């Protein structure tokens, strides 16, 4: 009996210890899974400031401008009738209409067995419209004179009709209103680009963004820092909501300090080398760097950007913030200031007569597909941007992109080498005289690389103008130039001078002045021995 009771007691003790072990193991497992979870959300906050110019007029008394354009103004300047410190003229050279073609489209109806039961033919007009302009700028303060060409080109597709004559008559009846609509759209687009350029160079533009800047905030509810992260974000969001472009940020700097201290405290408490700890430190370093960058403290922003890099979770963000801080430091030095927050006064005392203008519908938002692209500058710097499909189709002497802060930026071809899009397309900067833009001389432009070989390169400019470049020549040639259009075989045969078999094909008219044939010609020339 004693032996049985003793055995029973030992068994109960074993089960008690066993259950305790299971409980400890279960608790440890849960704690381990729980501690590893540290998901982050992008949470937006407001910023407002004055964009500083790249070539400022430092003497406020000299900030005057004169211009022949009513649509373009320089923010922070006073417009005068004549002899402004900045004098710029925007001259439009007219809108030209391309070849008008009546296209035919066939629609077939089929039964369930795939047999054609009826056929319908439709006709519609297609053409293109091109507008060119020139901006000239004289800076009386620095003595600098600048000139920039602009061009816009859009296609037109008319409504469908059941007969060729109906389609032709419809276009001819409305051709002037169609042209005027495209001309107005081109003018508005060019004026918008010019406004961006002159203000980037000289202006003091107030800027505000509600969603273009973010903090990284914990999204895992079971994480011990979740509640404090959420409270900190709401507090910072409230503080930044008070930011105005014309108000000092000193009170905001004071108000954000407790939350900077909190993020630093998180760094000190999560100091291990595991990925979860690095992720939390990454959020802290990033958030503090963004706080200082947007509150005009670029040196402090760089300090935390470098910590981001050293943390080795996402070095790219650290490098991008460093780059933004360096740009801000350079702008502060150029503008002899340490703030982007001050009053901006823009006036017009030119006493120009009031002119009634015809209002044109605003250009629709660009909803075309956007891609990440990398711009290689003339100084071999690589800038990550976002570019739309529409912009890729029309870019020429400039390209409009979205920068890392979701701000619209314009880059000139003359200051770049190439743009590489994430889908693999490359746009080189090619110096040539464009027939589309009516260039008087060769001008650097972005052009898509179609063929790049040992002997010849082929590029596409704005989708429809093709450019040939022999590797052993400095010059490039547009196949839309007058000589090419009226003497295609003669001009093309010059490029095949060292390949007699290919030259013979050219002279017999095997190639036409179109994309597919030009690609075939370039491929054969590059493979010719």
BELMOMO-V977854 format. One line per field, one symbol per residue. burial: 1 if it has 16 or more other ideal C-beta (glycine too) atoms within 10 Angstrom, else 0. Layout:
burial = ???
//
This chain:
burial = 0000000000000000000000000000000000000101001011111111100110000011111010011111111100011111010100100000010000000000000000000111111111111010111100000001111110010101100001110110000001101111111111101111111111111100100110111111001011001101100100110010100010011011001101100110010000001111111111111111111111011101111110101100110111111001001100101001100001000100000000000000000001101011000000111011001101111111111100001010100101111000011111111111101000111111111000111111110011111100000111111001000110111011001001101100001000000100110111000
//
